[in-house]
């Protein structure tokens, strides 16, 4: 009987050790990196030479370098395919966007990713094609690419990359504490905003402004009938959403927006006021990258 007990105890102990080993293997196994690809027009997506789908495409692969090739599906015109090497980071989703042109010079796009960094600040690196493009953050010129900072505030930022003879690229990207944002921006040859203003000295119509909602502690921003907390709440605006701008209240800094468009039921639409502390005026809706955020992969 004593021998049987010893055998049973040994079997249970061995099973426990095997279970613990399998758990540790799964726990320490490197987690994959994610990739999100969006193009205009839609394209076939090849990863490491294999056709994996069409855009918009999302997939998960072993962290490390992959070869990405995008072949536009348009049949009525000749567009230039795109191929590049991308390093996927464990538990991070890399975002790739591409606007195809008739040549590499006429094409544009960006690759956006994150990697962890030490400390309690957010960082950013901007690399451009062509080299030495001017980099601006929230309308303020910071320097020329390759541009790097380790002290950018953790928030939604408007990043503009521009160069003479190339069309500007404007992106709205959120930086996060403990992560360094990396942006590779490819500009398309064309007329830059500065050259356009020089070649057309006559006054041009001012772009209709918009209001973009920022991040809030509650995850939404209240829309009220009047500027200030005394106004009746009529709705909620989500961070990152954009609305046509109507007016600003000088006393409170609140912004009036076109909350709902005109319809047969409400001919004038619905207007409302939002706090200027969590919203800002922008000249036009920005290119947004809501999916370029860390820790999206379980």
Helices and strands as residue ranges (DSSP letters): H 2-28, E 33-40, E 43-47, E 50-54, E 57-61, E 64-72, E 82-88, E 93-99, E 108-116, E 122-129, E 134-137, E 140-144, E 147-152, E 156-162, E 169-174, E 179-186, H 193-199, E 210-213, E 221-224, E 233-237, E 242-248, E 255-260, E 270-274, G 276-278, E 279-282, E 287-288
